[in-house]
Amino acid sequence: MFWKIVLVVGILGVLLGLAVTGISVALPIVNGPHTSWEEAMFGIVPGVFVLVVSFFIFVIGLIFVIKNRRK
């Protein structure tokens, strides 16, 4: 049961990381002269960090859920 919770937290973290990174990357493109890439980096860097860490949490949870199903 614990590993299913880890798996769900990993999935939600990946979705959150994708949303934050996507919005932060789109800001300079959509908002042109008002937002620079340097300002957008304040959202891109944490978004990518959350995305990477959550992906590893997701993979670990997935491995243990699959491993526990075989028992």
N, CA, C and O atoms as a GROMACS GRO file, in nm:
protein
  284
    1MET      N    1   0.081  -0.120   0.000
    1MET     CA    2   0.000   0.000   0.000
    1MET      C    3   0.086   0.126   0.000
    1MET      O    4   0.055   0.225  -0.067
    2PHE      N    5   0.196   0.121   0.077
    2PHE     CA    6   0.285   0.237   0.085
    2PHE      C    7   0.343   0.272  -0.051
    2PHE      O    8   0.356   0.390  -0.085
    3TRP      N    9   0.378   0.170  -0.130
    3TRP     CA   10   0.441   0.196  -0.259
    3TRP      C   11   0.343   0.252  -0.360
    3TRP      O   12   0.382   0.323  -0.452
    4LYS      N   13   0.215   0.221  -0.344
    4LYS     CA   14   0.113   0.282  -0.431
    4LYS      C   15   0.101   0.431  -0.403
    4LYS      O   16   0.082   0.510  -0.495
    5ILE      N   17   0.113   0.468  -0.276
    5ILE     CA   18   0.110   0.610  -0.241
    5ILE      C   19   0.232   0.681  -0.298
    5ILE      O   20   0.222   0.792  -0.348
    6VAL      N   21   0.348   0.615  -0.289
    6VAL     CA   22   0.471   0.672  -0.346
    6VAL      C   23   0.455   0.689  -0.497
    6VAL      O   24   0.497   0.790  -0.553
    7LEU      N   25   0.394   0.592  -0.562
    7LEU     CA   26   0.371   0.599  -0.706
    7LEU      C   27   0.280   0.716  -0.742
    7LEU      O   28   0.308   0.789  -0.837
    8VAL      N   29   0.172   0.734  -0.668
    8VAL     CA   30   0.078   0.845  -0.694
    8VAL      C   31   0.145   0.979  -0.669
    8VAL      O   32   0.126   1.073  -0.746
    9VAL      N   33   0.222   0.989  -0.561
    9VAL     CA   34   0.294   1.114  -0.532
    9VAL      C   35   0.393   1.145  -0.644
    9VAL      O   36   0.409   1.260  -0.683
   10GLY      N   37   0.460   1.042  -0.696
   10GLY     CA   38   0.552   1.062  -0.807
   10GLY      C   39   0.481   1.111  -0.933
   10GLY      O   40   0.530   1.201  -1.001
   11ILE      N   41   0.366   1.054  -0.962
   11ILE     CA   42   0.289   1.096  -1.080
   11ILE      C   43   0.243   1.242  -1.064
   11ILE      O   44   0.255   1.321  -1.157
   12LEU      N   45   0.192   1.275  -0.947
   12LEU     CA   46   0.147   1.412  -0.923
   12LEU      C   47   0.263   1.511  -0.930
   12LEU      O   48   0.247   1.623  -0.979
   13GLY      N   49   0.378   1.471  -0.879
   13GLY     CA   50   0.496   1.557  -0.887
   13GLY      C   51   0.542   1.579  -1.029
   13GLY      O   52   0.582   1.690  -1.065
   14VAL      N   53   0.538   1.475  -1.110
   14VAL     CA   54   0.575   1.488  -1.251
   14VAL      C   55   0.479   1.583  -1.322
   14VAL      O   56   0.522   1.668  -1.400
   15LEU      N   57   0.352   1.570  -1.295
   15LEU     CA   58   0.254   1.661  -1.356
   15LEU      C   59   0.275   1.805  -1.311
   15LEU      O   60   0.266   1.897  -1.392
   16LEU      N   61   0.304   1.824  -1.183
   16LEU     CA   62   0.330   1.958  -1.131
   16LEU      C   63   0.457   2.016  -1.194
   16LEU      O   64   0.459   2.132  -1.234
   17GLY      N   65   0.562   1.935  -1.204
   17GLY     CA   66   0.686   1.982  -1.265
   17GLY      C   67   0.667   2.018  -1.411
   17GLY      O   68   0.721   2.118  -1.458
   18LEU      N   69   0.591   1.937  -1.484
   18LEU     CA   70   0.564   1.968  -1.624
   18LEU      C   71   0.484   2.097  -1.638
   18LEU      O   72   0.512   2.177  -1.727
   19ALA      N   73   0.386   2.118  -1.550
   19ALA     CA   74   0.305   2.239  -1.558
   19ALA      C   75   0.388   2.363  -1.528
   19ALA      O   76   0.382   2.462  -1.602
   20VAL      N   77   0.466   2.360  -1.422
   20VAL     CA   78   0.548   2.476  -1.385
   20VAL      C   79   0.652   2.506  -1.493
   20VAL      O   80   0.671   2.621  -1.530
   21THR      N   81   0.718   2.402  -1.542
   21THR     CA   82   0.820   2.423  -1.645
   21THR      C   83   0.757   2.473  -1.775
   21THR      O   84   0.810   2.564  -1.838
   22GLY      N   85   0.645   2.415  -1.813
   22GLY     CA   86   0.580   2.457  -1.936
   22GLY      C   87   0.532   2.600  -1.932
   22GLY      O   88   0.550   2.675  -2.028
   23ILE      N   89   0.472   2.639  -1.822
   23ILE     CA   90   0.424   2.777  -1.808
   23ILE      C   91   0.542   2.874  -1.805
   23ILE      O   92   0.537   2.981  -1.866
   24SER      N   93   0.648   2.836  -1.734
   24SER     CA   94   0.764   2.925  -1.724
   24SER      C   95   0.836   2.940  -1.858
   24SER      O   96   0.888   3.047  -1.888
   25VAL      N   97   0.839   2.834  -1.937
   25VAL     CA   98   0.901   2.843  -2.070
   25VAL      C   99   0.813   2.925  -2.164
   25VAL      O  100   0.864   2.996  -2.250
   26ALA      N  101   0.682   2.917  -2.147
   26ALA     CA  102   0.591   2.989  -2.235
   26ALA      C  103   0.584   3.139  -2.204
   26ALA      O  104   0.547   3.218  -2.291
   27LEU      N  105   0.619   3.177  -2.082
   27LEU     CA  106   0.607   3.319  -2.045
   27LEU      C  107   0.685   3.414  -2.137
   27LEU      O  108   0.625   3.509  -2.186
   28PRO      N  109   0.814   3.392  -2.162
   28PRO     CA  110   0.885   3.487  -2.250
   28PRO      C  111   0.834   3.485  -2.394
   28PRO      O  112   0.841   3.585  -2.465
   29ILE      N  113   0.782   3.372  -2.437
   29ILE     CA  114   0.734   3.360  -2.575
   29ILE      C  115   0.601   3.435  -2.590
   29ILE      O  116   0.582   3.511  -2.685
   30VAL      N  117   0.510   3.413  -2.496
   30VAL     CA  118   0.377   3.472  -2.504
   30VAL      C  119   0.378   3.619  -2.463
   30VAL      O  120   0.311   3.702  -2.523
   31ASN      N  121   0.457   3.649  -2.359
   31ASN     CA  122   0.454   3.781  -2.300
   31ASN      C  123   0.564   3.872  -2.355
   31ASN      O  124   0.588   3.981  -2.301
   32GLY      N  125   0.630   3.830  -2.458
   32GLY     CA  126   0.728   3.908  -2.531
   32GLY      C  127   0.820   3.998  -2.452
   32GLY      O  128   0.905   3.950  -2.377
   33PRO      N  129   0.805   4.128  -2.468
   33PRO     CA  130   0.903   4.220  -2.408
   33PRO      C  131   0.888   4.238  -2.257
   33PRO      O  132   0.975   4.296  -2.194
   34HIS      N  133   0.780   4.190  -2.199
   34HIS     CA  134   0.757   4.213  -2.056
   34HIS      C  135   0.829   4.112  -1.967
   34HIS      O  136   0.858   4.141  -1.851
   35THR      N  137   0.858   3.993  -2.019
   35THR     CA  138   0.924   3.888  -1.940
   35THR      C  139   1.048   3.842  -2.014
   35THR      O  140   1.041   3.803  -2.130
   36SER      N  141   1.161   3.848  -1.945
   36SER     CA  142   1.286   3.802  -2.006
   36SER      C  143   1.310   3.655  -1.968
   36SER      O  144   1.244   3.601  -1.880
   37TRP      N  145   1.406   3.593  -2.038
   37TRP     CA  146   1.440   3.455  -2.007
   37TRP      C  147   1.504   3.444  -1.869
   37TRP      O  148   1.490   3.342  -1.803
   38GLU      N  149   1.574   3.548  -1.827
   38GLU     CA  150   1.634   3.546  -1.693
   38GLU      C  151   1.525   3.542  -1.585
   38GLU      O  152   1.539   3.472  -1.484
   39GLU      N  153   1.419   3.617  -1.606
   39GLU     CA  154   1.308   3.615  -1.511
   39GLU      C  155   1.234   3.481  -1.515
   39GLU      O  156   1.187   3.432  -1.412
   40ALA      N  157   1.224   3.422  -1.632
   40ALA     CA  158   1.155   3.294  -1.645
   40ALA      C  159   1.235   3.180  -1.582
   40ALA      O  160   1.178   3.078  -1.546
   41MET      N  161   1.366   3.198  -1.569
   41MET     CA  162   1.449   3.094  -1.509
   41MET      C  163   1.412   3.068  -1.362
   41MET      O  164   1.438   2.960  -1.310
   42PHE      N  165   1.352   3.168  -1.296
   42PHE     CA  166   1.308   3.150  -1.158
   42PHE      C  167   1.195   3.046  -1.148
   42PHE      O  168   1.169   2.995  -1.040
   43GLY      N  169   1.129   3.016  -1.256
   43GLY     CA  170   1.028   2.911  -1.258
   43GLY      C  171   1.076   2.785  -1.328
   43GLY      O  172   1.033   2.675  -1.295
   44ILE      N  173   1.166   2.801  -1.426
   44ILE     CA  174   1.213   2.686  -1.503
   44ILE      C  175   1.300   2.595  -1.417
   44ILE      O  176   1.281   2.474  -1.417
   45VAL      N  177   1.395   2.652  -1.345
   45VAL     CA  178   1.489   2.571  -1.267
   45VAL      C  179   1.418   2.490  -1.158
   45VAL      O  180   1.440   2.369  -1.150
   46PRO      N  181   1.332   2.550  -1.074
   46PRO     CA  182   1.262   2.466  -0.975
   46PRO      C  183   1.166   2.367  -1.040
   46PRO      O  184   1.147   2.257  -0.989
   47GLY      N  185   1.106   2.405  -1.152
   47GLY     CA  186   1.015   2.314  -1.221
   47GLY      C  187   1.087   2.190  -1.271
   47GLY      O  188   1.036   2.079  -1.258
   48VAL      N  189   1.204   2.209  -1.329
   48VAL     CA  190   1.283   2.095  -1.377
   48VAL      C  191   1.331   2.011  -1.260
   48VAL      O  192   1.333   1.888  -1.268
   49PHE      N  193   1.370   2.076  -1.150
   49PHE     CA  194   1.414   2.003  -1.031
   49PHE      C  195   1.302   1.914  -0.978
   49PHE      O  196   1.324   1.796  -0.949
   50VAL      N  197   1.182   1.971  -0.964
   50VAL     CA  198   1.067   1.894  -0.916
   50VAL      C  199   1.035   1.781  -1.014
   50VAL      O  200   1.002   1.670  -0.972
   51LEU      N  201   1.046   1.808  -1.143
   51LEU     CA  202   1.019   1.708  -1.245
   51LEU      C  203   1.115   1.590  -1.234
   51LEU      O  204   1.072   1.475  -1.238
   52VAL      N  205   1.243   1.617  -1.220
   52VAL     CA  206   1.343   1.510  -1.214
   52VAL      C  207   1.328   1.429  -1.085
   52VAL      O  208   1.328   1.305  -1.090
   53VAL      N  209   1.316   1.496  -0.971
   53VAL     CA  210   1.303   1.425  -0.844
   53VAL      C  211   1.174   1.342  -0.842
   53VAL      O  212   1.175   1.227  -0.797
   54SER      N  213   1.066   1.397  -0.891
   54SER     CA  214   0.939   1.325  -0.893
   54SER      C  215   0.943   1.207  -0.989
   54SER      O  216   0.880   1.105  -0.965
   55PHE      N  217   1.018   1.222  -1.098
   55PHE     CA  218   1.030   1.110  -1.191
   55PHE      C  219   1.100   0.992  -1.124
   55PHE      O  220   1.059   0.877  -1.142
   56PHE      N  221   1.206   1.020  -1.047
   56PHE     CA  222   1.275   0.912  -0.977
   56PHE      C  223   1.185   0.849  -0.870
   56PHE      O  224   1.187   0.728  -0.851
   57ILE      N  225   1.107   0.931  -0.800
   57ILE     CA  226   1.012   0.878  -0.702
   57ILE      C  227   0.909   0.791  -0.772
   57ILE      O  228   0.873   0.684  -0.721
   58PHE      N  229   0.861   0.834  -0.887
   58PHE     CA  230   0.764   0.756  -0.965
   58PHE      C  231   0.823   0.622  -1.007
   58PHE      O  232   0.757   0.519  -0.996
   59VAL      N  233   0.946   0.624  -1.056
   59VAL     CA  234   1.010   0.500  -1.102
   59VAL      C  235   1.031   0.403  -0.986
   59VAL      O  236   1.006   0.284  -0.999
   60ILE      N  237   1.077   0.454  -0.872
   60ILE     CA  238   1.097   0.369  -0.755
   60ILE      C  239   0.964   0.309  -0.710
   60ILE      O  240   0.957   0.189  -0.681
   61GLY      N  241   0.860   0.390  -0.704
   61GLY     CA  242   0.728   0.338  -0.666
   61GLY      C  243   0.677   0.235  -0.764
   61GLY      O  244   0.620   0.134  -0.724
   62LEU      N  245   0.697   0.259  -0.894
   62LEU     CA  246   0.652   0.165  -0.996
   62LEU      C  247   0.725   0.032  -0.984
   62LEU      O  248   0.664  -0.074  -0.997
   63ILE      N  249   0.855   0.037  -0.961
   63ILE     CA  250   0.934  -0.086  -0.947
   63ILE      C  251   0.883  -0.169  -0.830
   63ILE      O  252   0.865  -0.290  -0.843
   64PHE      N  253   0.859  -0.105  -0.716
   64PHE     CA  254   0.816  -0.180  -0.599
   64PHE      C  255   0.672  -0.227  -0.611
   64PHE      O  256   0.638  -0.333  -0.557
   65VAL      N  257   0.585  -0.153  -0.678
   65VAL     CA  258   0.448  -0.200  -0.699
   65VAL      C  259   0.448  -0.322  -0.789
   65VAL      O  260   0.376  -0.418  -0.761
   66ILE      N  261   0.527  -0.321  -0.896
   66ILE     CA  262   0.536  -0.437  -0.984
   66ILE      C  263   0.599  -0.554  -0.912
   66ILE      O  264   0.555  -0.668  -0.928
   67LYS      N  265   0.702  -0.527  -0.832
   67LYS     CA  266   0.770  -0.634  -0.758
   67LYS      C  267   0.677  -0.698  -0.655
   67LYS      O  268   0.680  -0.820  -0.638
   68ASN      N  269   0.594  -0.619  -0.588
   68ASN     CA  270   0.502  -0.673  -0.488
   68ASN      C  271   0.382  -0.746  -0.548
   68ASN      O  272   0.321  -0.829  -0.481
   69ARG      N  273   0.349  -0.718  -0.672
   69ARG     CA  274   0.238  -0.790  -0.738
   69ARG      C  275   0.274  -0.934  -0.769
   69ARG      O  276   0.188  -1.021  -0.772
   70ARG      N  277   0.402  -0.959  -0.791
   70ARG     CA  278   0.446  -1.093  -0.826
   70ARG      C  279   0.446  -1.185  -0.707
   70ARG      O  280   0.448  -1.307  -0.723
   71LYS      N  281   0.444  -1.130  -0.586
   71LYS     CA  282   0.447  -1.215  -0.465
   71LYS      C  283   0.309  -1.268  -0.432
   71LYS      O  284   0.294  -1.341  -0.334
   0.00000   0.00000   0.00000
